[in-house]
Amino acid sequence: MAEKHLADSEEGAVPVFDGIDERKNDRILEGAAVLGSEAEVTEYGYVTRGLKSRHIQFIALGGTIGTGLFLGIGSALTRAGPLSVLLGYTFTGFAVFAMMQCLGEMATWLPLPGAIPQFCARYVDDSLGFAVGWNQWYSSAITICAEISAASIVIGYWQGAADINVAAWISLLLVLIIFLNIFAVAIYGEAEFCFASLKIITIVGLLIMAFIVDLGGNPKGVRLGFWYWQNPGAMLEYQTTGDLGRFLGLFSTLINAAFSYGGVEMVAVAAGEAENPRKNIPKAVRRVFWRILFFYVLGSLAIGVLVSSSDDHLLQAQSDGAPGAAASPWVIGIQNAGITVLPSIINVVILTSATSSGNAFLYTGSRYLYALAQNRQAPRIFLTCSQRGVPYYAVAVTASIGLLTYLSVDSNGGAAKAFSWFQNLTTVANLFTWCGICVAYIRFHAALKAQGVDRDTLVFKSPFQPYTAWFALIFFSIVILFSGFTVFIDGNWNASDFIAAYIGVPIFFVLYAFWKVLKRTEWKSAVTADLQSGKAALDAEDAHWPDIKPRNIWERIWFWLA
């Protein structure tokens, strides 16, 4: 056998055989197992495992936090009240965490690029893999438009940008995220590491600031406590009066929360390009709990004590469509407390958050397209990778959808309205993907049992299964079913609003039915579900990842964090 020695890298010792990085051989073997043969790896190339542990952990903690947490939460607050927002984000957080436990177990068993459409196809039905894959691809592509549009408008907060056409900022931001995605996955990982670090530091700082301001540590010296929960109230009436009105207000926040949590499944999408995935993916999935608790749940609580749901400045900013930080409840709460230095800083964070989300959704969208090509449900040309493992045709086609962002600057309003319809598709599309993950896990769980695989032997075993999967599936299904409930209330019927709310539902089922009829696919039984294809190569690869031990307390802290 070739002599083995160690070469230093950023993350530690890397096993090398006679000067040839063994990971290159692993890449070929893994690619052959997934694509079907080494000939296809030679023809198309294959992705590389270039995302380091710190990339994956910070993507899990802050990767897709965008405008929803900084801006969108304000509309939920003024509509439903602080307690409803807190409960809505908490309930949705429970369901999202349950779904991520399911996904973490499957992604650790088979850390494949794109992952989710493949799990649906392997364990449930090829038609479900087709529907989920294309559904999430267009959702990711349209979310790029939404985030780039938001980022370009945020720039308008500063007076110096007022005279520059917003199309110029859209062009600049599109070029930036394409640059971060097209050359190497490690560049994308470094960008997300930096973006996520900034978001995490900002949110932690805002939470601490909100706590201090609430207790009276502000220039005005006023202790807020839970005053805004009493006046104008903890739960506002929405669409109707009484308990029903308060319940409808609460339910409406679930839709806001679903949009804010969108993209949380990105960790599993990146599993196929992560170093040492059987160690790093479970660690990242567990981090999702802290992301939900600290950023969304405590964030919604902080907003509720910092600013009133009837605040005139917040309502006026929403009515006027004020750019960036001007419409952020965080900024308005800070300004009300007499602090003047932070708004521009927060606007920078909102800008980088929106850009980061656009960057992240270009990555995930291209990998969904790559996964569909692996399933032979998209043209095989999308398998083509550069020498650095980037599926550049998939990146290019996904990025081209970003050109729709220019619709948002149409002065006539017609195209802009069509663009707003596109944005409405993304929340329902995300919910369908989460439902698909839950269904795939339920069948995966059954397949493990039917094929004699003891779950106690799994690297990552999620608790209380399959009950948590059923809970999440039912929760997300209810939100989809009633997402457009306002149009059914007396006097509210509007065909345009109905279509905008529910157009995503027939799109998903048409995708499913199309592939079902075209290919005459069958529901996979638990006995025949494909648990093993590609697993042997991934198992063999595990042995080649070095087990790095911390040498001192600082490395111990860093290894725990990243």
C-alpha positions as CSV (number, residue, x, y, z in Angstrom):
1,M,0.0,0.0,0.0
2,A,1.2,3.5,-0.7
3,E,2.9,5.3,2.1
4,K,0.6,7.6,4.1
5,H,1.7,10.9,5.5
6,L,0.0,14.1,6.7
7,A,-0.2,17.5,5.0
8,D,-1.4,20.6,6.9
9,S,-4.5,22.4,5.8
10,E,-6.6,25.1,7.3
11,E,-8.8,22.6,9.2
12,G,-6.0,20.3,10.2
13,A,-4.2,17.3,8.9
14,V,-5.3,15.9,5.6
15,P,-4.4,12.3,4.6
16,V,-2.2,12.2,1.5
17,F,-0.9,9.1,-0.4
18,D,2.3,9.6,-2.4
19,G,1.5,13.3,-2.9
20,I,-2.0,12.6,-4.3
21,D,-4.8,13.9,-2.2
22,E,-7.0,10.9,-1.4
23,R,-10.1,13.1,-1.4
24,K,-9.8,13.3,-5.2
25,N,-10.1,9.5,-5.5
26,D,-13.0,9.6,-3.0
27,R,-14.7,12.3,-5.2
28,I,-14.5,10.0,-8.3
29,L,-15.8,6.9,-6.4
30,E,-18.6,8.9,-4.8
31,G,-19.5,10.5,-8.1
32,A,-19.5,7.1,-9.8
33,A,-21.8,5.6,-7.2
34,V,-24.3,8.5,-7.4
35,L,-24.2,9.1,-11.2
36,G,-24.0,5.5,-12.2
37,S,-20.5,5.1,-13.6
38,E,-17.0,6.5,-13.7
39,A,-17.6,7.3,-17.4
40,E,-20.3,9.8,-16.4
41,V,-17.9,11.4,-13.8
42,T,-15.3,11.7,-16.6
43,E,-17.9,13.3,-18.9
44,Y,-19.7,15.6,-16.5
45,G,-17.4,16.0,-13.5
46,Y,-18.7,16.0,-9.9
47,V,-19.1,18.4,-7.0
48,T,-16.4,18.7,-4.4
49,R,-16.6,18.6,-0.7
50,G,-15.3,22.2,-0.2
51,L,-17.5,23.4,2.6
52,K,-15.6,23.2,5.8
53,S,-17.1,22.7,9.2
54,R,-17.2,26.4,10.1
55,H,-19.0,27.1,6.8
56,I,-21.7,24.5,7.5
57,Q,-22.2,25.6,11.1
58,F,-22.5,29.3,10.3
59,I,-24.9,28.5,7.4
60,A,-27.0,26.6,9.9
61,L,-26.9,29.4,12.4
62,G,-27.5,32.4,10.1
63,G,-27.3,31.4,6.4
64,T,-30.8,32.3,5.3
65,I,-31.7,35.0,7.8
66,G,-32.9,37.8,5.4
67,T,-35.4,40.6,5.4
68,G,-38.1,38.6,7.1
69,L,-36.6,38.9,10.5
70,F,-35.5,42.5,10.2
71,L,-38.4,44.0,8.1
72,G,-41.2,41.5,7.5
73,I,-41.8,40.9,11.2
74,G,-43.1,44.5,11.4
75,S,-46.2,43.8,9.3
76,A,-47.0,40.8,11.5
77,L,-46.7,43.0,14.6
78,T,-49.0,45.8,13.4
79,R,-51.6,43.3,12.2
80,A,-51.7,40.8,15.1
81,G,-49.9,42.2,18.2
82,P,-46.8,41.2,20.1
83,L,-48.1,38.0,21.8
84,S,-49.5,36.7,18.5
85,V,-46.2,37.3,16.8
86,L,-44.3,35.5,19.6
87,L,-46.7,32.5,19.5
88,G,-46.7,32.4,15.7
89,Y,-42.9,32.3,15.4
90,T,-42.7,29.8,18.3
91,F,-45.3,27.4,16.9
92,T,-43.8,27.5,13.5
93,G,-40.3,27.1,15.0
94,F,-41.4,23.8,16.7
95,A,-42.7,22.5,13.4
96,V,-39.6,23.6,11.5
97,F,-37.3,22.0,14.1
98,A,-39.3,18.8,13.9
99,M,-38.9,18.8,10.1
100,M,-35.2,19.5,10.4
101,Q,-34.7,16.5,12.7
102,C,-36.2,14.3,10.0
103,L,-34.0,15.9,7.3
104,G,-30.9,15.6,9.5
105,E,-31.4,11.9,9.9
106,M,-31.8,11.3,6.2
107,A,-29.0,13.6,5.2
108,T,-26.6,12.0,7.6
109,W,-27.5,8.5,6.2
110,L,-26.9,9.7,2.6
111,P,-25.3,13.1,2.3
112,L,-26.0,13.7,-1.3
113,P,-25.8,16.9,-3.3
114,G,-29.2,18.5,-3.6
115,A,-30.5,15.7,-1.3
116,I,-34.2,16.5,-0.8
117,P,-35.6,15.6,-4.3
118,Q,-33.5,12.5,-4.2
119,F,-34.9,11.5,-0.8
120,C,-38.4,12.0,-2.1
121,A,-37.7,9.9,-5.2
122,R,-35.9,7.1,-3.4
123,Y,-38.3,6.6,-0.4
124,V,-41.7,7.7,-1.7
125,D,-42.2,8.2,-5.5
126,D,-40.2,9.5,-8.4
127,S,-43.1,11.8,-9.1
128,L,-42.8,13.4,-5.6
129,G,-39.1,13.9,-6.2
130,F,-39.9,15.6,-9.5
131,A,-42.5,17.9,-8.0
132,V,-40.5,18.8,-4.9
133,G,-37.3,19.4,-6.9
134,W,-38.9,21.7,-9.5
135,N,-41.1,23.3,-6.9
136,Q,-38.2,24.3,-4.8
137,W,-36.0,25.2,-7.7
138,Y,-38.5,27.9,-8.9
139,S,-39.1,29.0,-5.3
140,S,-35.3,29.5,-4.7
141,A,-35.0,31.3,-8.0
142,I,-37.9,33.7,-7.3
143,T,-36.6,34.3,-3.8
144,I,-33.3,35.5,-5.4
145,C,-35.5,38.1,-7.1
146,A,-37.3,39.0,-3.8
147,E,-34.1,39.4,-1.8
148,I,-32.2,41.3,-4.5
149,S,-35.2,43.6,-5.0
150,A,-35.3,44.2,-1.2
151,A,-31.5,44.9,-1.1
152,S,-31.7,47.4,-3.9
153,I,-34.5,49.3,-2.2
154,V,-32.7,49.2,1.1
155,I,-29.8,51.1,-0.5
156,G,-32.3,53.9,-1.1
157,Y,-32.3,54.6,2.6
158,W,-29.2,56.7,2.2
159,Q,-29.6,60.1,0.5
160,G,-26.7,59.7,-1.8
161,A,-28.4,56.8,-3.6
162,A,-31.7,58.6,-4.1
163,D,-30.8,59.9,-7.7
164,I,-29.4,56.5,-8.9
165,N,-31.8,54.2,-10.8
166,V,-32.5,51.1,-8.7
167,A,-31.8,49.0,-11.7
168,A,-28.1,49.8,-11.3
169,W,-28.1,48.4,-7.8
170,I,-29.9,45.3,-9.0
171,S,-27.3,44.7,-11.7
172,L,-24.4,45.2,-9.2
173,L,-25.9,42.7,-6.6
174,L,-26.7,40.1,-9.3
175,V,-23.1,40.2,-10.5
176,L,-21.9,39.9,-7.0
177,I,-23.9,36.8,-6.1
178,I,-23.1,35.1,-9.4
179,F,-19.4,35.8,-8.7
180,L,-19.7,34.2,-5.3
181,N,-21.3,31.1,-6.7
182,I,-19.6,30.4,-10.1
183,F,-15.9,29.8,-9.2
184,A,-15.7,27.4,-6.3
185,V,-18.1,26.3,-3.5
186,A,-15.4,27.3,-1.0
187,I,-15.8,31.0,-2.1
188,Y,-19.6,30.7,-1.5
189,G,-18.8,29.1,1.9
190,E,-16.4,31.9,2.9
191,A,-19.0,34.6,1.8
192,E,-21.7,32.9,3.9
193,F,-19.4,32.5,6.8
194,C,-18.7,36.3,6.8
195,F,-22.4,37.3,6.1
196,A,-23.7,34.9,8.8
197,S,-21.1,36.1,11.3
198,L,-22.3,39.7,10.8
199,K,-25.9,38.7,11.1
200,I,-25.3,36.7,14.3
201,I,-23.3,39.5,15.9
202,T,-26.0,42.1,15.0
203,I,-28.9,40.0,16.3
204,V,-27.2,39.2,19.5
205,G,-26.4,42.9,19.9
206,L,-30.0,43.9,19.2
207,L,-31.3,41.4,21.7
208,I,-29.0,42.7,24.4
209,M,-29.9,46.3,23.4
210,A,-33.6,45.5,23.6
211,F,-33.2,44.0,27.0
212,I,-31.3,47.1,28.3
213,V,-33.7,49.5,26.7
214,D,-36.7,47.6,28.1
215,L,-35.4,47.9,31.6
216,G,-34.8,51.6,31.3
217,G,-31.2,51.8,30.1
218,N,-31.9,54.4,27.4
219,P,-31.4,58.2,27.0
220,K,-35.0,58.8,28.1
221,G,-34.6,56.6,31.2
222,V,-38.1,55.1,30.6
223,R,-38.7,51.6,31.7
224,L,-40.9,49.9,29.1
225,G,-41.5,46.5,30.6
226,F,-44.5,44.9,28.9
227,W,-46.3,48.2,28.5
228,Y,-47.0,47.7,24.8
229,W,-48.6,44.3,25.6
230,Q,-51.2,46.2,27.7
231,N,-51.6,49.2,25.4
232,P,-52.8,48.6,22.7
233,G,-52.9,44.9,23.7
234,A,-51.1,41.6,23.4
235,M,-53.3,40.1,20.7
236,L,-55.0,42.3,18.2
237,E,-58.3,41.6,16.4
238,Y,-57.9,40.9,12.7
239,Q,-60.6,40.8,10.1
240,T,-63.3,40.4,12.8
241,T,-63.8,41.0,16.5
242,G,-63.6,39.0,19.7
243,D,-61.8,35.8,20.2
244,L,-62.1,34.8,16.6
245,G,-60.5,38.0,15.5
246,R,-57.6,37.4,17.8
247,F,-57.2,33.8,16.6
248,L,-57.2,35.0,13.0
249,G,-54.5,37.5,13.9
250,L,-52.4,34.7,15.4
251,F,-53.0,32.4,12.4
252,S,-51.9,35.2,10.0
253,T,-48.5,35.3,11.7
254,L,-47.8,31.7,10.9
255,I,-47.6,32.7,7.2
256,N,-45.1,35.5,8.0
257,A,-43.1,33.0,10.1
258,A,-43.1,30.5,7.3
259,F,-41.6,33.1,5.0
260,S,-39.0,34.1,7.6
261,Y,-37.9,30.5,8.2
262,G,-37.7,29.8,4.4
263,G,-34.4,28.2,3.4
264,V,-33.7,26.6,6.8
265,E,-33.3,23.2,5.0
266,M,-30.2,24.6,3.2
267,V,-27.9,22.6,5.5
268,A,-29.1,19.4,4.0
269,V,-28.8,20.8,0.5
270,A,-25.1,21.5,1.2
271,A,-24.6,18.0,2.7
272,G,-23.2,16.7,-0.6
273,E,-20.4,19.3,-0.6
274,A,-19.6,19.3,3.1
275,E,-16.4,18.0,4.5
276,N,-16.9,15.1,6.9
277,P,-20.7,15.2,6.5
278,R,-21.5,12.5,9.0
279,K,-20.0,14.6,11.7
280,N,-20.8,18.2,10.6
281,I,-24.4,17.8,9.4
282,P,-25.8,16.4,12.7
283,K,-23.9,19.2,14.5
284,A,-25.4,21.8,12.2
285,V,-29.0,20.4,12.5
286,R,-28.7,20.6,16.3
287,R,-27.7,24.3,15.9
288,V,-31.0,25.0,14.1
289,F,-32.7,24.7,17.6
290,W,-30.6,27.6,18.9
291,R,-31.1,29.6,15.7
292,I,-34.9,29.3,16.2
293,L,-34.8,30.0,19.9
294,F,-32.4,33.0,20.0
295,F,-33.0,34.6,16.7
296,Y,-36.7,34.1,15.9
297,V,-38.4,33.5,19.3
298,L,-36.4,35.9,21.4
299,G,-36.3,38.3,18.4
300,S,-40.0,38.4,18.2
301,L,-40.3,38.8,21.9
302,A,-37.8,41.7,21.8
303,I,-39.7,43.4,19.0
304,G,-42.9,43.1,21.0
305,V,-41.5,45.0,24.0
306,L,-39.5,47.5,22.0
307,V,-42.1,49.0,19.8
308,S,-45.9,49.4,19.9
309,S,-48.0,47.5,17.3
310,S,-49.9,50.9,16.8
311,D,-46.7,53.0,16.5
312,D,-47.4,55.8,14.1
313,H,-43.9,55.8,12.6
314,L,-44.1,52.1,11.9
315,L,-47.5,52.2,10.4
316,Q,-46.6,55.3,8.3
317,A,-43.4,53.6,7.0
318,Q,-45.3,50.5,6.0
319,S,-48.0,52.6,4.3
320,D,-45.4,54.6,2.4
321,G,-43.2,51.6,1.5
322,A,-40.3,53.3,3.2
323,P,-36.9,51.8,2.2
324,G,-34.7,49.7,4.4
325,A,-34.2,50.5,8.0
326,A,-36.9,53.2,7.9
327,A,-39.5,50.4,8.0
328,S,-37.7,48.2,10.4
329,P,-39.4,47.8,13.8
330,W,-36.0,47.4,15.4
331,V,-34.9,50.8,14.1
332,I,-38.2,52.5,15.1
333,G,-38.0,51.1,18.6
334,I,-34.4,52.3,18.9
335,Q,-35.3,55.8,17.7
336,N,-38.3,56.0,20.0
337,A,-35.9,55.2,22.9
338,G,-33.8,58.2,21.9
339,I,-30.8,56.3,20.4
340,T,-29.7,58.0,17.1
341,V,-26.5,56.3,16.1
342,L,-27.7,52.8,15.1
343,P,-30.2,53.1,12.2
344,S,-27.5,53.3,9.5
345,I,-25.6,50.4,11.0
346,I,-28.7,48.3,11.0
347,N,-29.4,49.3,7.4
348,V,-26.0,47.9,6.5
349,V,-26.9,44.7,8.2
350,I,-30.3,44.5,6.4
351,L,-28.5,45.1,3.1
352,T,-25.9,42.4,3.7
353,S,-28.7,40.0,5.0
354,A,-30.7,40.4,1.8
355,T,-27.6,40.0,-0.3
356,S,-26.6,36.9,1.7
357,S,-30.0,35.4,1.2
358,G,-29.9,36.0,-2.5
359,N,-26.5,34.4,-2.6
360,A,-27.7,31.4,-0.5
361,F,-30.8,30.8,-2.7
362,L,-28.7,30.9,-5.9
363,Y,-26.6,28.2,-4.4
364,T,-29.6,26.0,-3.3
365,G,-31.5,26.6,-6.5
366,S,-28.6,25.4,-8.6
367,R,-28.1,22.3,-6.4
368,Y,-31.8,21.4,-6.7
369,L,-31.4,21.6,-10.4
370,Y,-28.3,19.5,-10.2
371,A,-30.2,16.9,-8.0
372,L,-33.0,16.8,-10.6
373,A,-30.5,16.1,-13.3
374,Q,-29.1,13.2,-11.2
375,N,-32.6,11.8,-11.0
376,R,-32.9,12.1,-14.8
377,Q,-35.7,14.6,-14.2
378,A,-33.9,17.5,-15.8
379,P,-31.5,17.6,-18.8
380,R,-28.2,15.9,-18.0
381,I,-26.3,19.0,-19.1
382,F,-27.0,20.4,-15.6
383,L,-24.6,17.7,-14.2
384,T,-21.7,19.4,-15.9
385,C,-19.2,20.7,-13.3
386,S,-16.1,22.8,-13.5
387,Q,-12.8,21.4,-12.4
388,R,-13.5,22.9,-9.0
389,G,-16.8,21.1,-8.8
390,V,-19.3,23.9,-9.6
391,P,-22.3,22.9,-11.7
392,Y,-22.0,26.1,-13.8
393,Y,-24.9,25.4,-16.2
394,A,-27.2,24.9,-13.2
395,V,-25.9,28.1,-11.6
396,A,-26.3,30.1,-14.8
397,V,-29.9,29.0,-15.5
398,T,-30.9,29.7,-11.9
399,A,-29.2,33.1,-11.9
400,S,-31.0,34.0,-15.2
401,I,-34.3,33.9,-13.3
402,G,-32.8,36.8,-11.3
403,L,-33.3,39.0,-14.3
404,L,-37.0,39.1,-13.4
405,T,-36.0,41.4,-10.6
406,Y,-36.0,44.2,-13.1
407,L,-39.8,43.9,-13.2
408,S,-39.9,45.5,-9.8
409,V,-38.7,48.8,-11.2
410,D,-41.3,49.1,-13.9
411,S,-43.0,52.5,-13.5
412,N,-46.3,51.4,-15.0
413,G,-47.0,49.0,-12.1
414,G,-48.3,46.1,-14.2
415,A,-45.1,44.2,-14.3
416,A,-44.4,45.1,-10.7
417,K,-47.8,43.5,-9.7
418,A,-46.9,40.4,-11.6
419,F,-43.6,40.3,-9.7
420,S,-45.4,40.5,-6.4
421,W,-47.4,37.5,-7.4
422,F,-44.1,35.6,-8.0
423,Q,-43.1,36.5,-4.4
424,N,-46.3,35.1,-3.1
425,L,-45.4,31.7,-4.6
426,T,-42.3,31.3,-2.4
427,T,-44.0,30.7,1.0
428,V,-46.4,28.1,-0.2
429,A,-43.6,26.4,-2.2
430,N,-41.4,26.2,0.9
431,L,-44.3,24.7,2.8
432,F,-44.8,22.0,0.2
433,T,-41.1,21.2,0.3
434,W,-41.2,20.8,4.1
435,C,-44.3,18.6,3.7
436,G,-42.3,16.5,1.1
437,I,-39.4,16.2,3.6
438,C,-41.8,14.9,6.3
439,V,-43.5,12.4,3.9
440,A,-40.0,11.2,2.7
441,Y,-38.9,10.7,6.3
442,I,-42.1,8.7,7.3
443,R,-41.3,6.4,4.4
444,F,-37.6,6.3,5.2
445,H,-38.5,5.4,8.8
446,A,-40.7,2.5,7.5
447,A,-38.0,1.4,5.1
448,L,-35.4,1.2,7.8
449,K,-37.7,-1.0,9.8
450,A,-38.8,-3.2,6.9
451,Q,-35.2,-3.7,5.7
452,G,-33.8,-4.6,9.2
453,V,-31.7,-1.5,9.8
454,D,-31.6,-0.7,13.6
455,R,-32.0,3.0,14.1
456,D,-29.8,2.8,17.2
457,T,-26.9,2.2,14.8
458,L,-27.5,5.5,12.9
459,V,-24.9,8.3,13.3
460,F,-27.8,10.7,13.9
461,K,-31.0,9.4,15.3
462,S,-33.8,12.0,15.7
463,P,-36.1,11.5,18.8
464,F,-39.8,10.7,19.0
465,Q,-40.1,9.4,15.4
466,P,-42.2,9.1,13.3
467,Y,-44.5,11.2,15.5
468,T,-42.6,14.4,15.1
469,A,-42.7,14.0,11.3
470,W,-46.5,13.6,11.4
471,F,-46.8,16.6,13.7
472,A,-44.8,18.8,11.2
473,L,-46.6,17.4,8.2
474,I,-50.0,18.2,9.7
475,F,-49.0,21.7,10.8
476,F,-47.6,22.7,7.4
477,S,-50.6,21.2,5.6
478,I,-53.0,23.3,7.7
479,V,-51.0,26.5,7.0
480,I,-51.1,25.7,3.2
481,L,-54.8,25.0,3.3
482,F,-55.7,28.2,5.1
483,S,-52.9,30.5,3.8
484,G,-55.4,32.7,1.9
485,F,-58.2,32.6,4.5
486,T,-58.8,36.3,4.4
487,V,-60.5,36.1,0.9
488,F,-63.2,33.8,2.4
489,I,-64.3,36.4,5.0
490,D,-67.5,38.2,4.1
491,G,-66.9,41.2,1.9
492,N,-63.2,40.3,1.2
493,W,-63.6,38.1,-1.8
494,N,-61.2,39.1,-4.6
495,A,-60.3,36.7,-7.4
496,S,-56.8,38.2,-7.8
497,D,-56.0,37.7,-4.1
498,F,-57.3,34.2,-4.2
499,I,-55.1,33.2,-7.1
500,A,-52.1,34.9,-5.6
501,A,-52.6,32.9,-2.3
502,Y,-53.3,29.5,-3.8
503,I,-51.6,29.4,-7.3
504,G,-48.7,27.4,-5.7
505,V,-51.1,24.6,-4.8
506,P,-52.1,23.5,-8.3
507,I,-48.6,24.1,-9.6
508,F,-47.3,21.5,-7.2
509,F,-49.9,18.9,-8.0
510,V,-49.6,19.6,-11.7
511,L,-45.9,18.9,-11.5
512,Y,-46.6,15.6,-9.6
513,A,-49.3,14.5,-12.0
514,F,-47.3,15.4,-15.1
515,W,-44.4,13.0,-14.1
516,K,-46.8,10.4,-12.8
517,V,-48.6,10.2,-16.1
518,L,-45.5,10.6,-18.3
519,K,-43.4,7.9,-16.5
520,R,-46.2,5.9,-14.8
521,T,-44.2,5.9,-11.6
522,E,-45.2,3.8,-8.6
523,W,-45.3,4.4,-4.9
524,K,-42.2,2.8,-3.3
525,S,-42.9,0.1,-0.8
526,A,-40.9,0.1,2.4
527,V,-39.2,-3.1,1.3
528,T,-38.1,-1.8,-2.1
529,A,-37.2,1.8,-1.2
530,D,-33.6,2.5,-2.1
531,L,-31.6,2.9,1.1
532,Q,-28.2,1.7,-0.2
533,S,-27.3,3.2,-3.6
534,G,-24.1,5.3,-3.1
535,K,-23.9,4.6,0.6
536,A,-20.9,2.2,0.4
537,A,-18.8,4.9,-1.3
538,L,-19.8,7.5,1.4
539,D,-19.1,5.0,4.2
540,A,-15.6,4.3,2.7
541,E,-15.0,8.1,2.5
542,D,-15.7,8.5,6.2
543,A,-12.5,6.7,7.1
544,H,-10.5,9.3,5.3
545,W,-11.6,12.3,7.3
546,P,-9.1,13.1,10.1
547,D,-10.4,13.1,13.6
548,I,-9.0,16.4,14.8
549,K,-8.7,16.9,18.6
550,P,-8.5,20.4,20.2
551,R,-5.1,21.1,21.6
552,N,-6.1,23.9,24.1
553,I,-9.1,25.6,25.6
554,W,-9.3,28.1,22.7
555,E,-9.4,25.4,20.1
556,R,-12.0,23.6,22.2
557,I,-14.2,26.7,22.2
558,W,-13.7,27.2,18.5
559,F,-14.4,23.5,17.6
560,W,-17.6,23.7,19.7
561,L,-18.7,26.9,17.9
562,A,-17.6,26.0,14.3
